[in-house]
């Protein structure tokens, strides 16, 4: 099986095809098919197995810890807008986003001040950045905000899978929804955000709107097809009921936090069972998975390099440099690297 599948005349085929090829060559045993299916499955899982344990990112209270991402470029919208700055609260899963023409220090700094620092509930905020595009001064932007406030800046290595409350999932979901709108993506953005805010999150089983404001939002369908609460709505008693909901929201948030912790623990247990440890040492030569492809076709290379490992940051993250000694921006996760053999 090993010789046919990955030997000199190797051909990475499915389990059924592998069994058929071996049988045609004149070899047979009673469990041939099941053995071939199991072998191919094990081979595929081995190549896609994560190299590092799952490190869950949790937040102790609302708006304490945010994830930051920069998406784009999108198709040009009116006003030459083509980038999107996104922040996601790890506790409530609340999303804030701002469309911009270009990514500049002042624009990102102004956005963070308005959407993150102005609504913080305590004297400590933490931001974890995940770049979808390579920006040289992105770290400087957050560093400047940290110097002026109690903001703590961390970084998530590129293409890293983490149990961080779905920041990467939200970013990819936003990207797909907005790309479908083509040049109207800026007009579509408010509807997409409202959809996220009023949809229960799988980890907390609560909507971001309720975890943030204490009350479920009235969605469009309740206006077109009146629900029980819209029919029994009393304007005079509404303010008092909202205050009661705010007084009781802490219990709802604690239950959501416990539920999220349990789900992340289960997810980490399943994820860690598939881990095949893979690490690199300083001075090792590695290939890096292609992030930005000018063209996307069958001949487009999936890996680029080689690069030299400059430093091991920890938790499967590495800093790279070119063969001439120039440091590569940001950290790279082991899942995006493979050993280079000259």
SEZA-976231 format. One record per residue (C-alpha): residue number from 0; residue in three letters; x, y, z. Coordinates in nm, 4 decimals. Example, Ala and Ser with C-alpha at 12.3 -4.5 7.8 and 13.67 -1.06 7.14 Angstrom:
residues 2
{site 0; "Ala"; {1.2300; -0.4500; 0.7800}}
{site 1; "Ser"; {1.3670; -0.1060; 0.7140}}
END
This chain:
residues 342
{site 0; "Unk"; {0.0000; 0.0000; 0.0000}}
{site 1; "Unk"; {0.2745; 0.2435; 0.0938}}
{site 2; "Unk"; {0.4712; 0.1754; -0.2249}}
{site 3; "Unk"; {0.1711; 0.2249; -0.4553}}
{site 4; "Unk"; {0.0468; 0.5340; -0.2724}}
{site 5; "Unk"; {0.3738; 0.7209; -0.2108}}
{site 6; "Unk"; {0.6533; 0.5159; -0.3691}}
{site 7; "Unk"; {0.8602; 0.5797; -0.6839}}
{site 8; "Unk"; {0.5521; 0.5766; -0.9090}}
{site 9; "Unk"; {0.3366; 0.7339; -0.6412}}
{site 10; "Unk"; {-0.0101; 0.8633; -0.7058}}
{site 11; "Unk"; {-0.2069; 1.0027; -0.4134}}
{site 12; "Unk"; {-0.5428; 0.8408; -0.4847}}
{site 13; "Unk"; {-0.8460; 0.7471; -0.2759}}
{site 14; "Unk"; {-0.8830; 0.4288; -0.0734}}
{site 15; "Unk"; {-1.1133; 0.2503; -0.3208}}
{site 16; "Unk"; {-0.8886; 0.3347; -0.6178}}
{site 17; "Unk"; {-0.5824; 0.2236; -0.4218}}
{site 18; "Unk"; {-0.7425; -0.1137; -0.3439}}
{site 19; "Unk"; {-0.8401; -0.1588; -0.7089}}
{site 20; "Unk"; {-0.4877; -0.0812; -0.8308}}
{site 21; "Unk"; {-0.3315; -0.3274; -0.5854}}
{site 22; "Unk"; {-0.5819; -0.5985; -0.6832}}
{site 23; "Unk"; {-0.5130; -0.5435; -1.0546}}
{site 24; "Unk"; {-0.1426; -0.5895; -0.9810}}
{site 25; "Unk"; {-0.2210; -0.9386; -0.8495}}
{site 26; "Unk"; {-0.2269; -0.8800; -0.4733}}
{site 27; "Unk"; {-0.5258; -0.9557; -0.2526}}
{site 28; "Unk"; {-0.6186; -1.0219; 0.1105}}
{site 29; "Unk"; {-0.9625; -1.0315; 0.2786}}
{site 30; "Unk"; {-0.9391; -0.6839; 0.4351}}
{site 31; "Unk"; {-0.7776; -0.5135; 0.1347}}
{site 32; "Unk"; {-1.0414; -0.2426; 0.0836}}
{site 33; "Unk"; {-1.0816; -0.1438; 0.4500}}
{site 34; "Unk"; {-0.7042; -0.1384; 0.4970}}
{site 35; "Unk"; {-0.6575; 0.0890; 0.1949}}
{site 36; "Unk"; {-0.9334; 0.3267; 0.3061}}
{site 37; "Unk"; {-0.7824; 0.3475; 0.6554}}
{site 38; "Unk"; {-0.4320; 0.3989; 0.5173}}
{site 39; "Unk"; {-0.5364; 0.6850; 0.2865}}
{site 40; "Unk"; {-0.7382; 0.8505; 0.5628}}
{site 41; "Unk"; {-0.4439; 0.8328; 0.8019}}
{site 42; "Unk"; {-0.2110; 0.9682; 0.5331}}
{site 43; "Unk"; {-0.4374; 1.2672; 0.4595}}
{site 44; "Unk"; {-0.4912; 1.3478; 0.8278}}
{site 45; "Unk"; {-0.1184; 1.3299; 0.8909}}
{site 46; "Unk"; {-0.0478; 1.5970; 0.6295}}
{site 47; "Unk"; {-0.3271; 1.8252; 0.7547}}
{site 48; "Unk"; {-0.2717; 1.7611; 1.1237}}
{site 49; "Unk"; {-0.2198; 2.0733; 1.3377}}
{site 50; "Unk"; {0.1369; 2.1137; 1.4670}}
{site 51; "Unk"; {0.0473; 2.2803; 1.7964}}
{site 52; "Unk"; {-0.2097; 2.2471; 2.0742}}
{site 53; "Unk"; {-0.5155; 2.4738; 2.0576}}
{site 54; "Unk"; {-0.4731; 2.7829; 2.2756}}
{site 55; "Unk"; {-0.8129; 2.9242; 2.3660}}
{site 56; "Unk"; {-0.8486; 3.3001; 2.4104}}
{site 57; "Unk"; {-1.1140; 3.4045; 2.6606}}
{site 58; "Unk"; {-1.2322; 3.7340; 2.8046}}
{site 59; "Unk"; {-1.3350; 3.7843; 3.1667}}
{site 60; "Unk"; {-1.5897; 4.0616; 3.1084}}
{site 61; "Unk"; {-1.7472; 4.2518; 2.8169}}
{site 62; "Unk"; {-1.5229; 4.4814; 2.6119}}
{site 63; "Unk"; {-1.2122; 4.3777; 2.8026}}
{site 64; "Unk"; {-1.0420; 4.2054; 2.5098}}
{site 65; "Unk"; {-1.0833; 4.2756; 2.1393}}
{site 66; "Unk"; {-0.9589; 4.1180; 1.8203}}
{site 67; "Unk"; {-0.8556; 4.3526; 1.5394}}
{site 68; "Unk"; {-0.8448; 4.2670; 1.1713}}
{site 69; "Unk"; {-0.7988; 4.4649; 0.8511}}
{site 70; "Unk"; {-0.9797; 4.3310; 0.5456}}
{site 71; "Unk"; {-0.9256; 4.4236; 0.1841}}
{site 72; "Unk"; {-0.8761; 4.5441; -0.0694}}
{site 73; "Unk"; {-1.2404; 4.5082; -0.1774}}
{site 74; "Unk"; {-1.3850; 4.6249; -0.5111}}
{site 75; "Unk"; {-1.3744; 5.0041; -0.5287}}
{site 76; "Unk"; {-1.6848; 5.1607; -0.3749}}
{site 77; "Unk"; {-1.8053; 5.5210; -0.4191}}
{site 78; "Unk"; {-1.5475; 5.7517; -0.2641}}
{site 79; "Unk"; {-1.2607; 5.5173; -0.3608}}
{site 80; "Unk"; {-1.3205; 5.3117; -0.0435}}
{site 81; "Unk"; {-1.1612; 4.9662; -0.0520}}
{site 82; "Unk"; {-1.0502; 4.8652; 0.3020}}
{site 83; "Unk"; {-1.2339; 4.7643; 0.6190}}
{site 84; "Unk"; {-1.1134; 4.7861; 0.9804}}
{site 85; "Unk"; {-1.2878; 4.5299; 1.2031}}
{site 86; "Unk"; {-1.2838; 4.4792; 1.5805}}
{site 87; "Unk"; {-1.4589; 4.1915; 1.7617}}
{site 88; "Unk"; {-1.5223; 4.1758; 2.1363}}
{site 89; "Unk"; {-1.4216; 3.8311; 2.2635}}
{site 90; "Unk"; {-1.6932; 3.8216; 2.5317}}
{site 91; "Unk"; {-2.0125; 3.9477; 2.3664}}
{site 92; "Unk"; {-1.8970; 3.8800; 2.0040}}
{site 93; "Unk"; {-1.9996; 4.2386; 1.9220}}
{site 94; "Unk"; {-1.8510; 4.3647; 1.5944}}
{site 95; "Unk"; {-1.7536; 4.7190; 1.5027}}
{site 96; "Unk"; {-1.6314; 4.8004; 1.1524}}
{site 97; "Unk"; {-1.5243; 5.1074; 0.9565}}
{site 98; "Unk"; {-1.4706; 5.1377; 0.5820}}
{site 99; "Unk"; {-1.1726; 5.3520; 0.4817}}
{site 100; "Unk"; {-0.9974; 5.4662; 0.1657}}
{site 101; "Unk"; {-0.6461; 5.3789; 0.2828}}
{site 102; "Unk"; {-0.4937; 5.2251; 0.5935}}
{site 103; "Unk"; {-0.3067; 5.4994; 0.7762}}
{site 104; "Unk"; {-0.1845; 5.5517; 1.1303}}
{site 105; "Unk"; {-0.4320; 5.8306; 1.2032}}
{site 106; "Unk"; {-0.7345; 5.6468; 1.0623}}
{site 107; "Unk"; {-0.6723; 5.3291; 1.2613}}
{site 108; "Unk"; {-0.5881; 5.5255; 1.5758}}
{site 109; "Unk"; {-0.9060; 5.7353; 1.5464}}
{site 110; "Unk"; {-1.1155; 5.4226; 1.4919}}
{site 111; "Unk"; {-0.9719; 5.2467; 1.7987}}
{site 112; "Unk"; {-1.0259; 5.5549; 2.0150}}
{site 113; "Unk"; {-1.3884; 5.5890; 1.9033}}
{site 114; "Unk"; {-1.4980; 5.2237; 1.8962}}
{site 115; "Unk"; {-1.2816; 5.0562; 2.1619}}
{site 116; "Unk"; {-1.1366; 5.2958; 2.4171}}
{site 117; "Unk"; {-1.4453; 5.5174; 2.4491}}
{site 118; "Unk"; {-1.6733; 5.2295; 2.5607}}
{site 119; "Unk"; {-1.4402; 5.0340; 2.7882}}
{site 120; "Unk"; {-1.6064; 4.9328; 3.1182}}
{site 121; "Unk"; {-1.2859; 4.9344; 3.3217}}
{site 122; "Unk"; {-0.9305; 5.0627; 3.3297}}
{site 123; "Unk"; {-0.7893; 4.7812; 3.1187}}
{site 124; "Unk"; {-0.8358; 4.6921; 2.7544}}
{site 125; "Unk"; {-0.6536; 4.4310; 2.5532}}
{site 126; "Unk"; {-0.6254; 4.4069; 2.1764}}
{site 127; "Unk"; {-0.5075; 4.1105; 1.9728}}
{site 128; "Unk"; {-0.4244; 4.1931; 1.6155}}
{site 129; "Unk"; {-0.4569; 3.9622; 1.3187}}
{site 130; "Unk"; {-0.3472; 4.1147; 0.9893}}
{site 131; "Unk"; {-0.5209; 4.0013; 0.6741}}
{site 132; "Unk"; {-0.2892; 4.2297; 0.4788}}
{site 133; "Unk"; {0.0703; 4.3159; 0.5526}}
{site 134; "Unk"; {0.1045; 4.6675; 0.6934}}
{site 135; "Unk"; {0.4466; 4.7827; 0.8041}}
{site 136; "Unk"; {0.3319; 5.0426; 1.0578}}
{site 137; "Unk"; {0.0294; 4.8543; 1.1935}}
{site 138; "Unk"; {0.2144; 4.7635; 1.5120}}
{site 139; "Unk"; {0.3235; 5.1262; 1.5489}}
{site 140; "Unk"; {-0.0392; 5.2379; 1.5368}}
{site 141; "Unk"; {-0.1419; 5.0142; 1.8251}}
{site 142; "Unk"; {0.1819; 5.0869; 2.0082}}
{site 143; "Unk"; {0.0977; 5.4571; 2.0010}}
{site 144; "Unk"; {-0.2498; 5.3883; 2.1375}}
{site 145; "Unk"; {-0.1000; 5.1769; 2.4140}}
{site 146; "Unk"; {0.1440; 5.4515; 2.5132}}
{site 147; "Unk"; {-0.1430; 5.6974; 2.5586}}
{site 148; "Unk"; {-0.3845; 5.4618; 2.7378}}
{site 149; "Unk"; {-0.3921; 5.1397; 2.9376}}
{site 150; "Unk"; {-0.4317; 4.9446; 2.6140}}
{site 151; "Unk"; {-0.2449; 4.6140; 2.5992}}
{site 152; "Unk"; {-0.1451; 4.5028; 2.2498}}
{site 153; "Unk"; {-0.0886; 4.1387; 2.1587}}
{site 154; "Unk"; {-0.0566; 3.9609; 1.8258}}
{site 155; "Unk"; {-0.1960; 3.6438; 1.6754}}
{site 156; "Unk"; {0.0379; 3.4691; 1.4329}}
{site 157; "Unk"; {-0.0748; 3.4415; 1.0727}}
{site 158; "Unk"; {-0.3188; 3.1612; 0.9869}}
{site 159; "Unk"; {-0.3264; 3.0429; 1.3448}}
{site 160; "Unk"; {-0.6254; 2.8437; 1.4633}}
{site 161; "Unk"; {-0.7256; 2.9596; 1.8103}}
{site 162; "Unk"; {-1.0340; 2.9352; 2.0248}}
{site 163; "Unk"; {-1.0587; 3.3096; 2.0412}}
{site 164; "Unk"; {-1.4295; 3.3636; 2.0204}}
{site 165; "Unk"; {-1.4574; 3.3448; 1.6455}}
{site 166; "Unk"; {-1.2628; 3.6500; 1.5361}}
{site 167; "Unk"; {-1.1270; 3.4727; 1.2303}}
{site 168; "Unk"; {-1.4681; 3.3222; 1.1526}}
{site 169; "Unk"; {-1.6372; 3.6606; 1.1743}}
{site 170; "Unk"; {-1.3730; 3.8209; 0.9547}}
{site 171; "Unk"; {-1.4036; 3.5547; 0.6860}}
{site 172; "Unk"; {-1.7834; 3.5710; 0.7042}}
{site 173; "Unk"; {-1.7753; 3.9475; 0.6620}}
{site 174; "Unk"; {-1.5340; 3.9186; 0.3720}}
{site 175; "Unk"; {-1.7532; 3.6697; 0.1825}}
{site 176; "Unk"; {-2.0760; 3.8636; 0.2396}}
{site 177; "Unk"; {-1.9224; 4.1928; 0.1306}}
{site 178; "Unk"; {-1.7426; 4.0494; -0.1720}}
{site 179; "Unk"; {-2.0774; 3.9202; -0.2993}}
{site 180; "Unk"; {-2.2064; 4.2789; -0.3041}}
{site 181; "Unk"; {-1.9237; 4.3882; -0.5385}}
{site 182; "Unk"; {-1.9054; 4.7698; -0.5589}}
{site 183; "Unk"; {-2.2029; 4.8107; -0.3226}}
{site 184; "Unk"; {-2.0259; 4.6487; -0.0278}}
{site 185; "Unk"; {-2.0172; 4.9730; 0.1754}}
{site 186; "Unk"; {-2.3964; 5.0032; 0.1488}}
{site 187; "Unk"; {-2.4333; 4.6371; 0.2458}}
{site 188; "Unk"; {-2.2100; 4.6674; 0.5554}}
{site 189; "Unk"; {-2.4767; 4.7968; 0.8042}}
{site 190; "Unk"; {-2.7166; 4.5137; 0.7117}}
{site 191; "Unk"; {-2.4429; 4.2528; 0.7511}}
{site 192; "Unk"; {-2.3412; 4.3883; 1.0927}}
{site 193; "Unk"; {-2.7032; 4.4016; 1.2096}}
{site 194; "Unk"; {-2.7479; 4.0402; 1.1025}}
{site 195; "Unk"; {-2.4468; 3.9373; 1.3128}}
{site 196; "Unk"; {-2.5611; 4.1395; 1.6148}}
{site 197; "Unk"; {-2.9076; 3.9815; 1.6196}}
{site 198; "Unk"; {-2.8049; 3.6202; 1.5523}}
{site 199; "Unk"; {-2.7308; 3.3865; 1.8490}}
{site 200; "Unk"; {-2.3653; 3.2874; 1.8629}}
{site 201; "Unk"; {-2.2969; 2.9143; 1.8781}}
{site 202; "Unk"; {-2.0527; 2.9502; 2.1697}}
{site 203; "Unk"; {-2.2753; 3.1590; 2.4003}}
{site 204; "Unk"; {-2.6225; 3.0723; 2.2671}}
{site 205; "Unk"; {-2.7012; 3.4439; 2.3031}}
{site 206; "Unk"; {-2.7098; 3.7298; 2.0552}}
{site 207; "Unk"; {-2.4321; 3.9906; 2.0797}}
{site 208; "Unk"; {-2.7058; 4.2550; 2.1097}}
{site 209; "Unk"; {-2.8514; 4.1015; 2.4261}}
{site 210; "Unk"; {-2.5127; 4.0438; 2.5911}}
{site 211; "Unk"; {-2.4287; 4.4084; 2.5201}}
{site 212; "Unk"; {-2.7541; 4.5918; 2.5957}}
{site 213; "Unk"; {-2.9426; 4.3395; 2.8098}}
{site 214; "Unk"; {-3.2451; 4.3096; 2.5792}}
{site 215; "Unk"; {-3.3152; 4.1328; 2.2526}}
{site 216; "Unk"; {-3.3445; 4.3647; 1.9527}}
{site 217; "Unk"; {-3.6646; 4.3895; 1.7516}}
{site 218; "Unk"; {-3.5800; 4.2373; 1.4140}}
{site 219; "Unk"; {-3.7422; 4.3132; 1.0799}}
{site 220; "Unk"; {-3.9714; 4.0108; 1.0737}}
{site 221; "Unk"; {-4.1380; 4.1284; 1.3979}}
{site 222; "Unk"; {-4.2415; 4.4487; 1.2208}}
{site 223; "Unk"; {-4.3849; 4.2738; 0.9156}}
{site 224; "Unk"; {-4.5389; 3.9847; 1.1111}}
{site 225; "Unk"; {-4.6185; 4.1164; 1.4639}}
{site 226; "Unk"; {-4.4909; 3.8979; 1.7482}}
{site 227; "Unk"; {-4.6281; 3.8652; 2.1011}}
{site 228; "Unk"; {-4.3961; 4.1267; 2.2492}}
{site 229; "Unk"; {-4.4694; 4.3834; 1.9768}}
{site 230; "Unk"; {-4.8436; 4.3305; 2.0226}}
{site 231; "Unk"; {-4.8223; 4.3686; 2.4026}}
{site 232; "Unk"; {-4.5783; 4.6611; 2.3908}}
{site 233; "Unk"; {-4.6551; 4.9362; 2.6450}}
{site 234; "Unk"; {-4.4508; 5.2553; 2.5927}}
{site 235; "Unk"; {-4.5127; 5.3721; 2.9497}}
{site 236; "Unk"; {-4.3714; 5.0525; 3.1048}}
{site 237; "Unk"; {-4.0954; 4.9977; 2.8498}}
{site 238; "Unk"; {-3.8246; 5.2039; 3.0230}}
{site 239; "Unk"; {-3.8807; 5.0277; 3.3550}}
{site 240; "Unk"; {-3.8584; 4.6853; 3.1913}}
{site 241; "Unk"; {-3.5343; 4.7816; 3.0173}}
{site 242; "Unk"; {-3.3839; 4.8825; 3.3524}}
{site 243; "Unk"; {-3.4864; 4.5476; 3.5031}}
{site 244; "Unk"; {-3.3183; 4.3674; 3.2132}}
{site 245; "Unk"; {-2.9984; 4.5650; 3.2732}}
{site 246; "Unk"; {-3.0061; 4.4708; 3.6426}}
{site 247; "Unk"; {-3.0333; 4.1017; 3.5523}}
{site 248; "Unk"; {-2.7901; 4.0954; 3.2597}}
{site 249; "Unk"; {-2.4967; 3.9902; 3.4779}}
{site 250; "Unk"; {-2.6563; 3.6503; 3.5391}}
{site 251; "Unk"; {-2.7119; 3.6047; 3.1645}}
{site 252; "Unk"; {-2.3500; 3.6980; 3.0913}}
{site 253; "Unk"; {-2.2143; 3.4569; 3.3524}}
{site 254; "Unk"; {-2.4212; 3.1712; 3.2084}}
{site 255; "Unk"; {-2.2981; 3.2567; 2.8576}}
{site 256; "Unk"; {-1.9370; 3.2705; 2.9790}}
{site 257; "Unk"; {-1.9660; 2.9264; 3.1428}}
{site 258; "Unk"; {-2.1284; 2.7819; 2.8305}}
{site 259; "Unk"; {-1.8515; 2.9214; 2.6114}}
{site 260; "Unk"; {-1.5823; 2.7819; 2.8420}}
{site 261; "Unk"; {-1.7371; 2.4329; 2.8261}}
{site 262; "Unk"; {-1.7661; 2.4424; 2.4456}}
{site 263; "Unk"; {-1.4081; 2.5632; 2.4032}}
{site 264; "Unk"; {-1.2840; 2.2891; 2.6365}}
{site 265; "Unk"; {-1.4580; 2.0242; 2.4259}}
{site 266; "Unk"; {-1.3287; 2.1800; 2.1056}}
{site 267; "Unk"; {-0.9730; 2.1885; 2.2397}}
{site 268; "Unk"; {-0.9943; 1.8238; 2.3474}}
{site 269; "Unk"; {-1.1049; 1.7106; 2.0002}}
{site 270; "Unk"; {-0.8562; 1.9387; 1.8263}}
{site 271; "Unk"; {-0.5601; 1.8280; 2.0392}}
{site 272; "Unk"; {-0.6250; 1.4615; 1.9578}}
{site 273; "Unk"; {-0.5238; 1.5346; 1.5969}}
{site 274; "Unk"; {-0.2044; 1.7220; 1.6836}}
{site 275; "Unk"; {0.1218; 1.5911; 1.5413}}
{site 276; "Unk"; {0.3921; 1.8109; 1.7014}}
{site 277; "Unk"; {0.6020; 1.9947; 1.4468}}
{site 278; "Unk"; {0.8589; 2.2572; 1.5399}}
{site 279; "Unk"; {1.1503; 2.4459; 1.3872}}
{site 280; "Unk"; {1.4792; 2.5672; 1.5267}}
{site 281; "Unk"; {1.6556; 2.8988; 1.4645}}
{site 282; "Unk"; {1.8518; 2.8944; 1.1360}}
{site 283; "Unk"; {1.6235; 2.6272; 0.9842}}
{site 284; "Unk"; {1.5197; 2.6959; 0.6250}}
{site 285; "Unk"; {1.1429; 2.6866; 0.5715}}
{site 286; "Unk"; {0.8823; 2.7502; 0.3036}}
{site 287; "Unk"; {0.5907; 2.9808; 0.3815}}
{site 288; "Unk"; {0.2343; 2.9315; 0.2640}}
{site 289; "Unk"; {0.1322; 3.1874; 0.0027}}
{site 290; "Unk"; {-0.0953; 3.4533; 0.1514}}
{site 291; "Unk"; {-0.1537; 3.6987; -0.1331}}
{site 292; "Unk"; {-0.1813; 3.5607; -0.4834}}
{site 293; "Unk"; {-0.1812; 3.7996; -0.7766}}
{site 294; "Unk"; {-0.3298; 3.5218; -0.9887}}
{site 295; "Unk"; {-0.5215; 3.2178; -0.8764}}
{site 296; "Unk"; {-0.5029; 2.9186; -1.1091}}
{site 297; "Unk"; {-0.3702; 2.5635; -1.1165}}
{site 298; "Unk"; {-0.0143; 2.6792; -1.1806}}
{site 299; "Unk"; {-0.0080; 2.9311; -0.8955}}
{site 300; "Unk"; {0.2487; 2.8150; -0.6353}}
{site 301; "Unk"; {0.1096; 2.7411; -0.2908}}
{site 302; "Unk"; {0.4394; 2.7957; -0.1082}}
{site 303; "Unk"; {0.7073; 3.0633; -0.1285}}
{site 304; "Unk"; {1.0605; 3.0932; 0.0040}}
{site 305; "Unk"; {1.2900; 2.9709; 0.1366}}
{site 306; "Unk"; {1.3106; 3.1814; 0.4528}}
{site 307; "Unk"; {1.5266; 3.1377; 0.7593}}
{site 308; "Unk"; {1.3798; 3.0935; 1.1081}}
{site 309; "Unk"; {1.4992; 3.3933; 1.3089}}
{site 310; "Unk"; {1.3380; 3.3253; 1.6466}}
{site 311; "Unk"; {1.0827; 3.1001; 1.8143}}
{site 312; "Unk"; {0.8219; 3.3212; 1.9804}}
{site 313; "Unk"; {0.6316; 3.0408; 2.1515}}
{site 314; "Unk"; {0.3035; 2.8496; 2.1111}}
{site 315; "Unk"; {0.3969; 2.7463; 1.7588}}
{site 316; "Unk"; {0.4770; 3.0997; 1.6370}}
{site 317; "Unk"; {0.8020; 3.1993; 1.4664}}
{site 318; "Unk"; {0.9729; 3.5087; 1.3314}}
{site 319; "Unk"; {1.1302; 3.4720; 0.9880}}
{site 320; "Unk"; {1.3940; 3.6514; 0.7863}}
{site 321; "Unk"; {1.5099; 3.6409; 0.4261}}
{site 322; "Unk"; {1.8323; 3.4674; 0.3302}}
{site 323; "Unk"; {1.9931; 3.8140; 0.3264}}
{site 324; "Unk"; {1.8983; 3.8710; 0.6907}}
{site 325; "Unk"; {1.6009; 4.1082; 0.6447}}
{site 326; "Unk"; {1.3289; 4.0399; 0.9028}}
{site 327; "Unk"; {0.9819; 3.9453; 0.7730}}
{site 328; "Unk"; {0.6966; 4.1467; 0.9337}}
{site 329; "Unk"; {0.4711; 3.9742; 1.1912}}
{site 330; "Unk"; {0.4909; 3.6206; 1.3266}}
{site 331; "Unk"; {0.4056; 3.3028; 1.1397}}
{site 332; "Unk"; {0.2399; 2.9923; 1.2806}}
{site 333; "Unk"; {0.3898; 2.6478; 1.2279}}
{site 334; "Unk"; {0.0752; 2.5477; 1.0363}}
{site 335; "Unk"; {0.1807; 2.7919; 0.7618}}
{site 336; "Unk"; {0.5403; 2.6662; 0.7443}}
{site 337; "Unk"; {0.7115; 2.3554; 0.6140}}
{site 338; "Unk"; {1.0746; 2.2456; 0.6113}}
{site 339; "Unk"; {1.2783; 2.3366; 0.3040}}
{site 340; "Unk"; {1.5192; 2.0751; 0.1695}}
{site 341; "Unk"; {1.7753; 2.1982; -0.0823}}
END
